[in-house]
Amino acid sequence: MPKEATKTKRTQTRKAAEKPEKAARGGARKKDPKAPKRALSAYMFFSQDWRERIKTENPDASFGEVGKLLGAKWKELDDEEKKPYIEQAARDKSRAEQEKSEYDNKNAGSGGDGEDDEE
């Protein structure tokens, strides 16, 4: 008898856990595919540059292991070695800010962000 009571209790627990999943996600906004891309960090430029080198040095490394090796290598670099990546990131940041301001001005001039069409 105690086993049946346990099964019933588990079934009730599962039903209670399923209720929140049925709720609609009406508040989620769709991302505009025409929106400008965000700026990359200095580390991201470094990882793009070094990923292939790390993979050739460690061909059996998994995706996560490659990330760990890249992170360790980034920490080993001194400020002089990081300088080109930091400069790239600064240029990319100014590019992203300019594209965002142009995008915002364009959308403000057209009377909104175009999401009122769905209603």
N, C-alpha and C positions, 0 to 999 in steps of 0.2 A: 504494500500500500504506500509506503513513503516514496517509492520511485515514481508512482503515478502522480502524486502530489507535486513532486519536483518537476515533472514534465509539464504539467499544467502551468506551474509558476513560470517556467522558462518561456512557454508559448506566450503568456501574458506579457512578459518582459519584451519579447521580440516585437509584439504588436505595438507596444508603447514606443519602442525605438524607431519604428518605421513611420510613424505619423509625421514627424518634422520633415522627412524626405519628400513627402507628397506636396508640401507647400510650394507654390509657384514662386519663381525668382523674378518677379516683375520689376524689381528695382534695378536690375543689372543693365548698364548702358552698353551699347555696342560701340566698339572702337572704330573711329573713322579711318578707313584704309588710306586716305589721302593725307592724314596727319603726318607731320615731319617726325623723323626718327630722333630719339634722344641721343645726347652726346655720350661717347664712350669714355671710360676712365683710363688713366695711364696704365693701370694693371691690365685692362682688356686689350689695349694695343700691344703690350708686352706679351700677353698670352697668345695673341694671334701670330706674333712674330716667332715665338719660341715653341709653340705646340708641336710642329713637325719635327723640330730638333729633338725634343724630349721623346717623341714617339719613335724616332729612329734609334735613339740611345736605349730605349726601353720598349722593344716591340711587343712584349707580353703584358705590358701595363694596361689595366682597365681604364675606363674613362675617369673614374674617381681617383685612381692612383696618379694619372697624368695631371689632374688638377692639383693634387697634393704636391707633386714634384714641381709644378709651376709656381705654386704658392711659396714653397721653400726657396726656390731659385730667386723669386722676387724679393724675398726678405734678405737674401744674401747680397743683393746689389747695393752699392753705395749710391749716394745722391748723384754723383757724376754719371754713373751708368744708367740711372733712371731718367736723367735729364731729357734725352730725346723723346721718350714716351710721355713725359709730363708736357713737353712742348706740343706734341701731337694732340694730347688731350685738350690743351688750352685752345688750339686751333679748331678742334672739333666742337668744343663748347661754344665758341663764338659763332661757328656755322649753324649749330642747332638753335641758338638764341635768335639768330637772324631769320632762319627758316620759320621758327615759331611765331615771331612777330609778324612776318609776312602772311603766314597762315591765319593768324588771329585777325589781322586787318582785313584780309580777304573775306573771312566769314562774318565779321562785324558789318562790312559793307553790303553783304548779300542779304542781310536781314535775319541772321540767326545761324545756327549750326546745322540746319537741315534735318533735325531729328523730329520736327513737328509733323512730318509727312506720315509717320506711322500711326498717329492717333486718329 
